[in-house]
């Protein structure tokens, strides 16, 4: 199995590390992954620095969840990582961004996936 097919495994590992680093509690919900100590929701988005096909990684943001995060004055935690071995990963960069201070998004149809429009963000858009 290639590393792109293991992205969920790496994403879960990154969420745990970022929750610890950012002093937040993991909380599984459809629209956020954690909460800061004051109850503010945080969506943790991770991507590999390069996908298995050599292309740079990107993040997908879903409009319905983004709008809900904004209504709750939430934050995004963007993370770029490099996988190594079967289960390890090294975090290369991370950044916290308030959902209300997000770059302009170009929404497009997401098909049947999650029933909402989506936008793709390149690593360069955030860093």
Secondary structure as GFF3:
##gff-version 3
##sequence-region A 1 127
A	DSSP	three_ten_helix	3	6	.	.	.	ID=ss1
A	DSSP	alpha_helix	7	21	.	.	.	ID=ss2
A	DSSP	beta_strand	24	26	.	.	.	ID=ss3
A	DSSP	beta_strand	34	36	.	.	.	ID=ss4
A	DSSP	beta_strand	41	48	.	.	.	ID=ss5
A	DSSP	beta_strand	58	62	.	.	.	ID=ss6
A	DSSP	alpha_helix	63	71	.	.	.	ID=ss7
A	DSSP	beta_strand	75	84	.	.	.	ID=ss8
A	DSSP	beta_strand	88	98	.	.	.	ID=ss9
A	DSSP	three_ten_helix	99	101	.	.	.	ID=ss10
A	DSSP	three_ten_helix	113	115	.	.	.	ID=ss11
A	DSSP	beta_strand	118	122	.	.	.	ID=ss12
A	DSSP	alpha_helix	123	126	.	.	.	ID=ss13
###
